[in-house]
Amino acid sequence: MKIEAQSLTLVSYPLCPYVQRAGIVLAEKGANFERRYIDLADKPAWFEAISPLGKVPLLIVQRDKALFESAVICEYLDETQPGRPMHPADPLERARHRGWVEFGSSILNEIWKLEIATDAATHHTQVKTLKDRFRIIESSLAEGPWFAGRDFSMVDAVFAPVFRYFDVFDEIADLNVFVDTPKVSAWRQALARRASVISAVPNDYAERLRAFLIERNAYLLRATEATQP
């Protein structure tokens, strides 16, 4: 049953890809919501009181109930907000999409390892791992423009933050991650133009991500030559 009117607050952190997922779904559903940014290095007491894991995103519903974990939040929004469902109607296809959502999360884990890699060997290993993951996706994509074809889905909401990282990475080093995946590249470009994707981060996202890489002394900042396959 759809809930037409709710008071929704998305507790956010500017660089969190999981927050972006929830923001994209909220925008796709046309939901009215407030976004509240916090500093994860100095978490406010009110946040720690309602966030069991101390992580974002957190969705505050009707001012007295909070949901945590991005997958749970996105599923809740899909079930309760008006608009076209973001999962396929067919149970088998819906299950397959949920599998690809998990696959997207696994890629985020590999991107994190790339971000914090401080030596060449780890850096190159992570680039190769990411290339392999995107090759797997290439063989599963429909004709586009979205993951399953003409309908924007939850899988698209999950992968948009994945690709956003590379918008910044590509300005730093030529990783050649998408050299063998033309369908993935086209999907990436389509997502970058989507209004819900654009609005999912603050305007200074790229600067914040660069600052994070500098703070971590990421090898990526020194990898000015094309990464080996």
C-alpha positions in Angstrom: 0.0 0.0 0.0 1.4 3.4 -1.0 1.7 6.1 1.6 1.0 9.4 -0.1 2.3 11.8 2.5 5.2 11.3 4.9 7.8 13.4 6.7 11.1 12.0 5.5 14.6 13.0 6.5 17.6 11.5 4.8 20.6 11.7 7.1 23.6 11.9 4.9 27.3 12.2 4.4 28.6 14.0 1.3 30.8 11.1 0.0 28.7 8.1 1.0 27.7 6.1 -2.1 25.0 4.3 -0.1 23.4 7.7 0.7 23.4 8.4 -3.0 21.3 5.3 -3.6 18.6 6.5 -1.2 18.7 10.0 -2.6 18.3 8.7 -6.2 15.3 6.5 -5.2 13.7 9.4 -3.3 14.1 11.6 -6.4 12.8 9.0 -8.8 9.7 8.5 -6.6 9.2 12.3 -6.5 9.2 12.1 -2.7 9.3 15.3 -0.6 12.2 14.9 1.9 14.7 16.8 3.9 18.4 16.0 3.6 20.5 16.5 6.7 24.3 16.2 6.5 26.4 15.1 9.5 30.1 14.8 10.1 30.9 11.1 10.6 34.1 12.1 12.4 32.0 14.0 15.0 28.6 12.3 15.1 25.9 14.2 16.9 24.3 12.6 19.9 20.9 12.5 18.4 22.3 10.5 15.5 24.0 7.9 17.7 20.8 7.5 19.7 18.8 6.4 16.6 21.5 4.7 14.4 22.2 1.2 15.6 25.4 0.9 13.5 26.4 4.6 13.6 26.4 4.7 9.8 24.6 6.6 7.0 22.2 6.6 5.3 19.5 6.8 7.9 16.0 7.6 7.0 13.9 9.3 9.6 10.2 8.5 9.0 7.4 10.6 10.7 10.0 12.1 13.1 9.9 9.2 15.5 11.0 6.1 13.5 14.3 5.5 11.8 15.4 3.0 9.1 19.1 2.1 8.6 20.9 0.2 5.8 20.6 1.5 2.3 19.0 -1.6 0.8 16.3 -1.6 3.4 15.7 2.1 3.0 15.4 1.8 -0.8 13.1 -1.2 -0.6 10.9 0.6 1.9 10.7 3.7 -0.4 9.9 1.6 -3.4 7.0 -0.1 -1.5 5.6 3.0 0.1 6.1 5.9 -2.3 4.0 6.6 -5.4 5.4 6.1 -8.8 6.5 3.2 -11.0 8.0 0.3 -9.1 11.8 0.1 -9.3 11.9 -3.7 -9.3 10.5 -6.0 -12.1 7.1 -7.5 -11.5 8.2 -11.0 -12.3 9.5 -12.7 -9.1 12.5 -14.4 -10.9 13.6 -11.1 -12.6 13.1 -9.3 -9.3 15.3 -11.7 -7.5 18.0 -11.4 -10.3 17.9 -7.6 -9.9 18.4 -7.9 -6.2 21.4 -10.1 -6.9 22.9 -7.4 -9.1 22.3 -4.9 -6.3 24.6 -7.0 -4.1 27.1 -7.2 -7.0 27.1 -3.4 -7.1 27.9 -3.4 -3.4 30.8 -5.7 -3.9 32.2 -3.3 -6.5 31.9 -0.4 -4.0 34.1 -2.5 -1.6 36.7 -2.9 -4.3 36.6 0.8 -5.1 37.2 1.5 -1.4 40.3 -0.7 -1.5 41.5 1.2 -4.6 41.0 4.6 -2.8 43.1 3.6 0.2 45.8 1.7 -1.7 49.1 3.5 -1.1 51.4 1.2 -3.1 51.6 0.3 -6.8 51.0 -3.5 -6.4 47.7 -3.0 -4.5 46.6 -0.3 -6.8 47.1 -2.4 -9.9 45.5 -5.4 -8.3 42.4 -3.4 -7.6 42.2 -1.9 -11.0 42.4 -5.4 -12.5 39.6 -6.6 -10.1 37.4 -3.7 -11.2 38.0 -4.4 -14.9 37.0 -8.0 -14.3 33.8 -7.0 -12.5 32.7 -4.6 -15.2 33.4 -7.3 -17.9 30.9 -9.5 -16.0 28.3 -6.8 -16.1 28.9 -6.1 -19.8 27.7 -9.6 -20.7 24.5 -9.1 -18.7 23.4 -5.7 -19.9 20.3 -5.2 -22.1 20.4 -2.9 -25.0 19.9 0.1 -22.7 19.8 2.9 -21.9 19.3 1.3 -18.5 20.3 -1.9 -16.9 17.3 -3.8 -18.0 16.4 -1.7 -21.0 13.9 1.1 -21.1 12.9 1.1 -17.4 15.1 2.8 -14.8 15.4 0.3 -11.9 16.9 -0.2 -8.5 20.0 -1.6 -10.1 20.5 1.7 -11.9 20.2 3.6 -8.6 22.9 1.3 -7.2 25.4 1.6 -10.0 25.2 5.4 -10.5 27.3 6.1 -7.4 29.8 3.4 -8.6 30.3 5.2 -11.9 30.5 8.6 -10.2 33.8 7.7 -8.6 35.3 7.2 -12.0 34.2 10.7 -13.1 36.8 11.9 -10.6 39.3 9.1 -11.0 39.4 9.7 -14.8 40.6 13.3 -14.2 43.5 12.0 -12.1 44.8 8.9 -13.9 44.0 6.8 -17.0 42.9 3.6 -15.4 41.3 2.1 -18.6 38.7 0.3 -16.5 36.0 0.5 -19.2 38.2 0.0 -22.3 36.6 -3.4 -23.0 33.0 -2.6 -22.0 31.2 -0.4 -24.5 27.7 -1.2 -23.1 28.8 -0.4 -19.6 30.4 2.8 -20.8 27.1 3.8 -22.5 25.2 3.0 -19.4 27.6 5.0 -17.3 27.1 8.0 -19.6 23.3 7.7 -19.5 23.3 7.6 -15.7 25.5 10.7 -15.5 22.9 12.7 -17.3 19.9 11.5 -15.2 18.5 14.3 -13.0 18.1 12.1 -9.9 21.7 11.0 -10.2 23.0 14.6 -10.6 21.1 15.8 -7.6 22.3 12.9 -5.3 25.5 14.7 -4.2 26.5 18.2 -3.2 28.1 20.5 -5.8 31.5 20.1 -4.2 31.5 16.3 -4.4 34.5 16.0 -6.7 36.6 18.4 -4.5 35.7 16.4 -1.4 36.7 13.1 -3.0 40.0 14.5 -4.1 40.6 15.8 -0.6 39.9 12.4 0.7 42.4 10.8 -1.6 45.0 13.3 -0.6 44.3 12.7 3.1 44.8 8.9 2.5 47.9 9.4 0.4 46.3 7.3 -2.3 48.6 5.8 -4.9 45.9 6.7 -7.4 47.1 10.3 -7.2 50.5 9.2 -8.4 49.3 6.8 -11.1 49.5 9.2 -13.9 50.3 6.6 -16.5 47.8 4.1 -17.8 47.3 1.2 -15.4 48.5 -2.2 -16.6 45.8 -4.7 -17.6 
